[in-house]
Amino acid sequence: MSALADLYALAATDTDDCIRWERSLAGNGYGMVRAGRMRGAHVVVCEWAHGPRPDGREVAHSCGVRCCVNPQHLRWATHVENVADRRTHGTQPIGDGHPNAVLNEAAVRSIRRLVADGVTYTELGRRYGVSRVAVANAANGHTWRDVT
């Protein structure tokens, strides 16, 4: 039996629990399967169970488990809906837990105080090693919304 056939058989299991596809885990935790080319197993199952991907949609997991291929846990969602799900599950990296974060919560608090004292975004960008726009976004709460 091929891996793809195994995936479909596994996904057809009648259960409310997560069905984990851990045969080929990508570095990001998503199960992979060769379906013409290597693809996310969750995407292949969502297409199989819920039809072709609508424009502007991505697969969202109601369970928050990246390698889950239970069709009951998968749906087509907008990026905003998917990020909201990830925040609910605690799987969306935010703040200094994000791998690309340059600032941290203490720096953001400091930036907000310094901006209120009249220090420019440009000066703060130089001081913290980020762009003037990154400083403005942090200072105005467009990013780092969870920092008070």
PASEBA-1860 file (N, C-alpha, C; in nm, 3 decimals):
! residues 148
1> MSALADLY> 0.084/-0.118/0.000/0.000/0.000/0.000/0.089/0.125/0.000 ~ 0.053/0.227/-0.074/0.132/0.349/-0.079/0.105/0.435/0.044 ~ 0.194/0.528/0.069/0.176/0.620/0.182/0.047/0.700/0.165 ~ 0.017/0.741/0.042/-0.105/0.817/0.018/-0.229/0.734/0.050 ~ -0.230/0.607/0.007/-0.342/0.518/0.038/-0.352/0.497/0.189 ~ -0.237/0.482/0.256/-0.237/0.469/0.403/-0.297/0.593/0.469 ~ -0.263/0.711/0.416/-0.315/0.835/0.471/-0.467/0.840/0.459 ~ -0.519/0.810/0.340/-0.664/0.813/0.322/-0.733/0.711/0.412
9> ALAATDTD> -0.675/0.593/0.427/-0.734/0.491/0.515/-0.735/0.539/0.659 ~ -0.625/0.599/0.702/-0.615/0.649/0.839/-0.716/0.762/0.862 ~ -0.724/0.853/0.765/-0.815/0.968/0.778/-0.962/0.925/0.778 ~ -0.992/0.809/0.725/-1.129/0.759/0.721/-1.171/0.698/0.855 ~ -1.081/0.689/0.951/-1.113/0.636/1.082/-1.220/0.722/1.148 ~ -1.322/0.658/1.203/-1.432/0.731/1.267/-1.398/0.754/1.414 ~ -1.347/0.873/1.444/-1.312/0.908/1.581/-1.318/1.059/1.597 ~ -1.342/1.103/1.719/-1.336/1.245/1.750/-1.196/1.287/1.793
17> DCIRWERS> -1.110/1.188/1.818/-0.973/1.216/1.863/-0.885/1.258/1.747 ~ -0.771/1.318/1.779/-0.674/1.350/1.675/-0.625/1.222/1.609 ~ -0.604/1.230/1.480/-0.542/1.121/1.405/-0.409/1.178/1.358 ~ -0.301/1.126/1.414/-0.168/1.182/1.386/-0.102/1.113/1.267 ~ -0.054/1.195/1.173/0.026/1.146/1.060/0.168/1.190/1.088 ~ 0.247/1.096/1.142/0.383/1.129/1.185/0.488/1.058/1.102 ~ 0.445/1.001/0.988/0.537/0.927/0.903/0.650/1.013/0.850 ~ 0.617/1.127/0.800/0.716/1.219/0.744/0.689/1.356/0.801
25> LAGNGYGM> 0.749/1.385/0.915/0.726/1.516/0.976/0.824/1.616/0.919 ~ 0.772/1.728/0.876/0.858/1.838/0.832/0.914/1.904/0.957 ~ 1.013/1.986/0.941/1.074/2.056/1.054/0.977/2.145/1.129 ~ 0.865/2.178/1.067/0.765/2.264/1.131/0.656/2.185/1.202 ~ 0.667/2.052/1.206/0.571/1.969/1.278/0.454/1.918/1.196 ~ 0.442/1.959/1.071/0.334/1.911/0.985/0.374/1.779/0.921 ~ 0.280/1.684/0.917/0.304/1.558/0.847/0.304/1.582/0.697 ~ 0.387/1.509/0.626/0.399/1.524/0.482/0.370/1.391/0.414
33> VRAGRMRG> 0.326/1.398/0.287/0.300/1.278/0.209/0.329/1.311/0.063 ~ 0.376/1.211/-0.010/0.397/1.232/-0.153/0.265/1.211/-0.225 ~ 0.212/1.321/-0.281/0.089/1.318/-0.359/0.122/1.390/-0.490 ~ 0.196/1.322/-0.576/0.253/1.384/-0.695/0.384/1.451/-0.658 ~ 0.380/1.533/-0.555/0.497/1.598/-0.495/0.476/1.595/-0.344 ~ 0.575/1.628/-0.267/0.557/1.630/-0.122/0.462/1.743/-0.084 ~ 0.359/1.707/-0.009/0.258/1.803/0.034/0.224/1.778/0.179 ~ 0.166/1.879/0.241/0.118/1.862/0.377/0.006/1.760/0.381
41> AHVVVCEW> 0.018/1.660/0.468/-0.085/1.557/0.478/-0.219/1.618/0.516 ~ -0.217/1.720/0.601/-0.342/1.786/0.643/-0.410/1.854/0.525 ~ -0.331/1.908/0.432/-0.388/1.973/0.313/-0.453/1.868/0.222 ~ -0.382/1.757/0.201/-0.434/1.650/0.115/-0.565/1.597/0.172 ~ -0.571/1.577/0.303/-0.693/1.524/0.365/-0.805/1.627/0.362 ~ -0.772/1.753/0.383/-0.876/1.856/0.378/-0.937/1.864/0.238 ~ -0.854/1.854/0.135/-0.905/1.852/-0.003/-0.993/1.730/-0.026 ~ -0.949/1.615/0.024/-1.024/1.489/0.008/-1.159/1.498/0.078
49> AHGPRPDG> -1.161/1.555/0.199/-1.283/1.556/0.280/-1.374/1.676/0.251 ~ -1.315/1.790/0.216/-1.394/1.913/0.208/-1.388/1.982/0.071 ~ -1.327/1.916/-0.025/-1.321/1.972/-0.160/-1.199/2.060/-0.182 ~ -1.183/2.107/-0.304/-1.066/2.187/-0.339/-1.055/2.314/-0.254 ~ -0.931/2.358/-0.239/-0.904/2.478/-0.160/-0.970/2.600/-0.226 ~ -1.058/2.668/-0.153/-1.114/2.793/-0.208/-1.005/2.900/-0.212 ~ -1.018/2.993/-0.304/-0.921/3.102/-0.313/-0.908/3.174/-0.180 ~ -0.785/3.202/-0.144/-0.759/3.279/-0.023/-0.777/3.202/0.106
57> REVAHSCG> -0.786/3.072/0.098/-0.809/2.991/0.220/-0.688/2.902/0.248 ~ -0.675/2.862/0.372/-0.572/2.768/0.414/-0.636/2.670/0.511 ~ -0.566/2.563/0.540/-0.620/2.462/0.631/-0.604/2.510/0.774 ~ -0.711/2.502/0.850/-0.708/2.533/0.993/-0.740/2.405/1.070 ~ -0.668/2.386/1.180/-0.691/2.271/1.270/-0.772/2.319/1.390 ~ -0.887/2.263/1.413/-0.964/2.300/1.532/-0.899/2.248/1.660 ~ -0.812/2.147/1.646/-0.747/2.084/1.761/-0.614/2.148/1.797 ~ -0.552/2.218/1.702/-0.422/2.279/1.727/-0.304/2.185/1.713
65> VRCCVNPQ> -0.327/2.063/1.664/-0.220/1.964/1.648/-0.179/1.960/1.501 ~ -0.059/2.006/1.471/-0.017/2.022/1.332/-0.018/1.893/1.252 ~ 0.015/1.781/1.314/0.022/1.655/1.239/-0.111/1.581/1.237 ~ -0.218/1.642/1.290/-0.350/1.578/1.290/-0.410/1.581/1.151 ~ -0.465/1.467/1.108/-0.531/1.456/0.978/-0.676/1.409/0.992 ~ -0.734/1.427/1.109/-0.874/1.393/1.127/-0.957/1.496/1.051 ~ -1.034/1.453/0.949/-1.112/1.549/0.871/-1.209/1.632/0.955 ~ -1.252/1.577/1.069/-1.342/1.653/1.157/-1.271/1.771/1.222
73> HLRWATHV> -1.137/1.767/1.226/-1.058/1.873/1.288/-1.006/1.974/1.186 ~ -1.029/1.948/1.057/-0.973/2.033/0.950/-1.084/2.109/0.880 ~ -1.053/2.231/0.838/-1.148/2.310/0.760/-1.070/2.414/0.681 ~ -1.136/2.467/0.579/-1.079/2.579/0.503/-1.112/2.706/0.578 ~ -1.011/2.790/0.601/-1.030/2.914/0.676/-0.945/3.024/0.613 ~ -0.982/3.147/0.642/-0.897/3.259/0.601/-0.773/3.259/0.690 ~ -0.672/3.332/0.647/-0.550/3.342/0.728/-0.582/3.403/0.865 ~ -0.667/3.504/0.868/-0.704/3.569/0.994/-0.773/3.469/1.087
81> ENVADRRT> -0.863/3.388/1.033/-0.931/3.286/1.115/-0.832/3.182/1.166 ~ -0.737/3.142/1.081/-0.639/3.043/1.120/-0.547/3.097/1.230 ~ -0.504/3.222/1.218/-0.420/3.282/1.323/-0.499/3.292/1.453 ~ -0.627/3.327/1.445/-0.710/3.334/1.566/-0.718/3.197/1.633 ~ -0.735/3.091/1.553/-0.734/2.954/1.607/-0.601/2.926/1.677 ~ -0.491/2.960/1.612/-0.359/2.932/1.670/-0.339/3.008/1.800 ~ -0.389/3.129/1.807/-0.379/3.204/1.933/-0.461/3.136/2.042 ~ -0.580/3.087/2.006/-0.665/3.015/2.101/-0.596/2.890/2.153
89> HGTQPIGD> -0.529/2.815/2.063/-0.462/2.691/2.104/-0.329/2.716/2.174 ~ -0.277/2.839/2.162/-0.145/2.868/2.218/-0.032/2.822/2.127 ~ -0.061/2.800/1.998/0.042/2.755/1.905/0.092/2.866/1.814 ~ 0.039/2.987/1.829/0.084/3.102/1.750/0.195/3.171/1.828 ~ 0.319/3.168/1.777/0.425/3.238/1.850/0.401/3.388/1.848 ~ 0.405/3.449/1.964/0.386/3.593/1.974/0.497/3.654/2.058 ~ 0.514/3.783/2.043/0.613/3.854/2.123/0.752/3.797/2.104 ~ 0.827/3.795/2.213/0.965/3.746/2.202/0.972/3.594/2.189
97> GHPNAVLN> 0.856/3.527/2.190/0.852/3.384/2.160/0.853/3.356/2.011 ~ 0.839/3.461/1.930/0.843/3.445/1.784/0.989/3.433/1.742 ~ 1.020/3.337/1.653/1.161/3.316/1.616/1.226/3.435/1.546 ~ 1.148/3.525/1.488/1.206/3.642/1.420/1.205/3.768/1.505 ~ 1.164/3.757/1.629/1.155/3.876/1.714/1.294/3.933/1.741 ~ 1.306/4.063/1.727/1.429/4.134/1.762/1.409/4.203/1.896 ~ 1.292/4.259/1.914/1.258/4.326/2.039/1.209/4.224/2.141 ~ 1.202/4.267/2.265/1.137/4.187/2.369/1.041/4.276/2.445
105> EAAVRSIR> 0.968/4.222/2.538/0.865/4.299/2.607/0.923/4.419/2.680 ~ 1.038/4.401/2.743/1.100/4.513/2.816/1.138/4.625/2.720 ~ 1.190/4.590/2.603/1.227/4.692/2.504/1.103/4.766/2.456 ~ 0.995/4.695/2.434/0.871/4.758/2.386/0.819/4.855/2.492 ~ 0.821/4.816/2.618/0.776/4.907/2.725/0.865/5.032/2.727 ~ 0.995/5.011/2.714/1.089/5.122/2.712/1.065/5.214/2.592 ~ 1.045/5.154/2.475/1.016/5.232/2.354/0.892/5.317/2.376 ~ 0.789/5.262/2.433/0.665/5.337/2.454/0.687/5.454/2.549
113> RLVADGVT> 0.767/5.432/2.654/0.797/5.542/2.747/0.879/5.651/2.678 ~ 0.981/5.608/2.602/1.070/5.704/2.536/0.999/5.785/2.428 ~ 0.907/5.719/2.354/0.829/5.791/2.254/0.744/5.898/2.323 ~ 0.685/5.863/2.435/0.604/5.960/2.511/0.690/6.076/2.560 ~ 0.819/6.051/2.581/0.912/6.156/2.624/0.970/6.234/2.507 ~ 0.930/6.199/2.384/0.972/6.277/2.269/1.090/6.222/2.189 ~ 1.140/6.103/2.223/1.249/6.043/2.145/1.191/5.996/2.011 ~ 1.264/6.020/1.902/1.211/5.989/1.768/1.216/5.839/1.739
121> YTELGRRY> 1.129/5.798/1.647/1.129/5.659/1.602/1.264/5.623/1.540 ~ 1.321/5.716/1.465/1.449/5.690/1.399/1.558/5.663/1.502 ~ 1.566/5.746/1.604/1.667/5.728/1.709/1.645/5.594/1.782 ~ 1.522/5.564/1.813/1.493/5.438/1.883/1.523/5.318/1.794 ~ 1.495/5.331/1.664/1.529/5.223/1.571/1.678/5.194/1.572 ~ 1.759/5.301/1.570/1.906/5.282/1.578/1.945/5.216/1.710 ~ 1.884/5.263/1.817/1.919/5.214/1.951/1.885/5.065/1.967 ~ 1.772/5.023/1.910/1.726/4.885/1.929/1.754/4.793/1.810
129> GVSRVAVA> 1.814/4.848/1.705/1.852/4.765/1.589/1.734/4.720/1.504 ~ 1.632/4.804/1.497/1.515/4.774/1.415/1.482/4.897/1.331 ~ 1.390/4.883/1.239/1.352/4.995/1.154/1.267/5.096/1.232 ~ 1.261/5.216/1.178/1.175/5.321/1.233/1.030/5.276/1.232 ~ 0.990/5.201/1.127/0.852/5.151/1.117/0.824/5.048/1.226 ~ 0.921/4.961/1.254/0.903/4.862/1.361/0.884/4.931/1.496 ~ 0.960/5.038/1.518/0.944/5.115/1.642/0.805/5.178/1.647 ~ 0.764/5.241/1.536/0.632/5.305/1.533/0.521/5.204/1.558
137> NAANGHTW> 0.531/5.087/1.494/0.428/4.984/1.513/0.423/4.936/1.657 ~ 0.539/4.916/1.719/0.543/4.872/1.859/0.489/4.982/1.950 ~ 0.530/5.106/1.924/0.488/5.218/2.008/0.338/5.241/2.001 ~ 0.281/5.222/1.883/0.138/5.250/1.863/0.049/5.129/1.885 ~ 0.107/5.015/1.922/0.026/4.897/1.952/-0.020/4.819/1.830 ~ 0.035/4.852/1.711/0.000/4.773/1.593/0.064/4.636/1.600 ~ 0.180/4.631/1.666/0.244/4.503/1.700/0.263/4.503/1.851 ~ 0.294/4.391/1.907/0.315/4.379/2.051/0.191/4.425/2.127
145> RDVT> 0.072/4.387/2.077/-0.054/4.429/2.141/-0.070/4.374/2.281 ~ -0.007/4.261/2.308/-0.025/4.196/2.438/0.060/4.261/2.547 ~ 0.150/4.351/2.508/0.237/4.417/2.606/0.168/4.541/2.658 ~ 0.155/4.550/2.791/0.089/4.667/2.853/0.187/4.747/2.934
END
